[in-house]
Amino acid sequence: MVQAIVNLGEHQDRVLTIVKGKYGLKNKSDAVNLVIEKYEEELMEPHLRPEYGNKLRKIIKGKHLSRADLEKEV
């Protein structure tokens, strides 16, 4: 486990307190971890998320037309 000293402004401290209360967490450290997890799920660039690799592999394995075949169909 990594420990860090974090300087928070008054507003950020209030937000962590609200997150802590809303989700019934034990302490603000748990609240920070939850906020980080939510950020990773929703905002982190897809190519940095592990499940992106799985999705990309499925796309690559899929059925594709070559350029010549596509031009024949068009």
SERO-4910 file (N, C-alpha, C, O; in steps of 0.05 Angstrom, whole numbers):
BEGIN
 pado doro    nc1    nc2    nc3   cac1   cac2   cac3    cc1    cc2    cc3    oc1    oc2    oc3
  Met    A     17    -24      0      0      0      0     18     25      0     38     26     14
  Val    A     10     44    -16     25     69    -18     10     89     -1    -14     91     -1
  Gln    A     26    105     14     14    127     30     23    153     18     45    155      8
  Ala    A      5    173     19     11    199      7     -1    221     25    -22    218     36
  Ile    A     13    242     26      2    266     39     -9    283     17      5    291     -2
  Val    A    -35    290     19    -49    305     -2    -59    331     10    -72    330     31
  Asn    A    -54    352     -3    -64    378      5    -90    384    -11    -89    385    -35
  Leu    A   -112    387      3   -138    392     -9   -148    420     -1   -143    430     21
  Gly    A   -162    432    -20   -175    457    -14   -201    451      1   -208    427      4
  Glu    A   -213    471     11   -238    468     27   -260    455     11   -274    437     21
  His    A   -263    463    -14   -284    452    -31   -279    422    -37   -297    406    -35
  Gln    A   -254    415    -43   -247    387    -49   -252    370    -24   -261    347    -26
  Asp    A   -246    380      0   -250    366     25   -280    361     29   -288    340     38
  Arg    A   -296    381     23   -326    378     25   -336    356      6   -353    340     13
  Val    A   -326    356    -19   -334    336    -38   -327    308    -28   -344    290    -30
  Leu    A   -303    305    -18   -296    278     -7   -313    270     16   -320    247     19
  Thr    A   -320    289     33   -338    283     56   -365    275     46   -377    256     57
  Ile    A   -376    288     25   -402    280     13   -400    252      1   -418    236      5
  Val    A   -379    247    -14   -375    220    -26   -374    199     -4   -386    178     -6
  Lys    A   -359    205     17   -356    186     39   -383    180     52   -389    157     57
  Gly    A   -399    201     56   -426    197     68   -445    183     49   -461    165     57
  Lys    A   -445    191     24   -464    180      4   -460    150      1   -480    135     -1
  Tyr    A   -435    141      0   -430    113     -5   -424     97     21   -417     73     20
  Gly    A   -427    110     44   -423     96     70   -395     86     74   -391     64     84
  Leu    A   -375    101     66   -348     93     68   -337     99     96   -347    116    110
  Lys    A   -316     85    104   -304     88    131   -288    113    134   -289    126    155
  Asn    A   -273    121    113   -256    144    115   -252    158     88   -262    148     68
  Lys    A   -238    180     88   -234    195     64   -215    181     44   -217    186     20
  Ser    A   -198    164     55   -181    148     37   -197    130     19   -192    128     -5
  Asp    A   -218    118     31   -236    102     15   -251    119     -6   -256    110    -28
  Ala    A   -258    143      2   -271    162    -17   -253    169    -40   -262    170    -63
  Val    A   -228    174    -34   -209    180    -56   -206    157    -75   -206    160    -99
  Asn    A   -204    132    -64   -202    108    -80   -226    105    -98   -224     98   -121
  Leu    A   -250    111    -87   -275    108   -103   -275    129   -126   -282    122   -148
  Val    A   -267    153   -120   -267    174   -141   -247    166   -163   -253    170   -186
  Ile    A   -224    155   -155   -205    146   -175   -216    124   -192   -213    124   -217
  Glu    A   -230    104   -180   -242     82   -195   -263     93   -215   -264     84   -238
  Lys    A   -280    111   -206   -300    123   -223   -287    138   -247   -297    136   -269
  Tyr    A   -266    152   -241   -252    166   -262   -241    146   -283   -244    150   -307
  Glu    A   -229    125   -273   -218    105   -291   -240     93   -309   -236     89   -333
  Glu    A   -263     86   -297   -285     74   -312   -297     93   -333   -302     84   -356
  Glu    A   -300    118   -326   -315    136   -343   -299    155   -361   -308    161   -383
  Leu    A   -276    163   -351   -262    185   -365   -235    178   -377   -225    192   -394
  Met    A   -223    156   -367   -197    149   -376   -198    141   -406   -217    129   -415
  Glu    A   -177    148   -421   -176    142   -449   -179    111   -453   -166     96   -438
  Pro    A   -195    103   -472   -200     74   -475   -175     57   -480   -173     35   -470
  His    A   -155     68   -494   -131     52   -500   -115     47   -475    -96     31   -475
  Leu    A   -121     61   -453   -106     57   -428   -121     37   -410   -110     29   -390
  Arg    A   -145     30   -417   -161     11   -400   -156    -17   -410   -154    -22   -434
  Pro    A   -153    -36   -391   -147    -64   -399   -169    -76   -417   -162    -92   -435
  Glu    A   -194    -70   -412   -215    -83   -428   -215    -73   -457   -227    -86   -474
  Tyr    A   -202    -51   -463   -199    -41   -490   -184    -62   -507   -191    -66   -530
  Gly    A   -163    -74   -496   -148    -94   -510   -165   -117   -518   -163   -127   -541
  Asn    A   -183   -126   -500   -200   -149   -506   -219   -141   -529   -224   -157   -547
  Lys    A   -231   -117   -527   -249   -108   -548   -235   -106   -575   -246   -113   -596
  Leu    A   -211    -95   -575   -196    -92   -599   -189   -119   -612   -191   -122   -636
  Arg    A   -182   -139   -596   -177   -166   -606   -201   -178   -619   -199   -191   -640
  Lys    A   -225   -174   -608   -250   -184   -620   -255   -170   -647   -264   -184   -666
  Ile    A   -250   -145   -648   -254   -130   -673   -235   -140   -695   -243   -144   -718
  Ile    A   -210   -145   -687   -189   -154   -707   -196   -182   -717   -192   -188   -740
  Lys    A   -207   -199   -700   -214   -226   -708   -239   -227   -725   -244   -248   -738
  Gly    A   -254   -206   -726   -279   -205   -741   -275   -208   -771   -252   -207   -781
  Lys    A   -297   -212   -785   -296   -215   -814   -294   -188   -828   -310   -170   -822
  His    A   -275   -185   -846   -270   -160   -859   -267   -164   -889   -259   -186   -898
  Leu    A   -274   -144   -905   -270   -145   -934   -244   -131   -941   -236   -112   -928
  Ser    A   -231   -142   -961   -207   -128   -972   -217   -104   -988   -240   -102   -994
  Arg    A   -199    -87   -994   -206    -63  -1010   -216    -71  -1038   -235    -59  -1048
  Ala    A   -203    -91  -1049   -212   -100  -1076   -241   -111  -1075   -257   -105  -1092
  Asp    A   -246   -127  -1055   -273   -138  -1052   -294   -116  -1047   -316   -117  -1057
  Leu    A   -286    -97  -1031   -304    -74  -1026   -310    -59  -1051   -333    -52  -1056
  Glu    A   -290    -54  -1068   -294    -39  -1093   -312    -55  -1112   -327    -44  -1128
  Lys    A   -310    -82  -1112   -327    -99  -1129   -356    -96  -1121   -374    -96  -1138
  Glu    A   -361    -94  -1095   -388    -93  -1085   -401    -65  -1090   -425    -63  -1092
  Val    A   -384    -45  -1091   -394    -18  -1095   -398    -12  -1123   -406     10  -1130
***
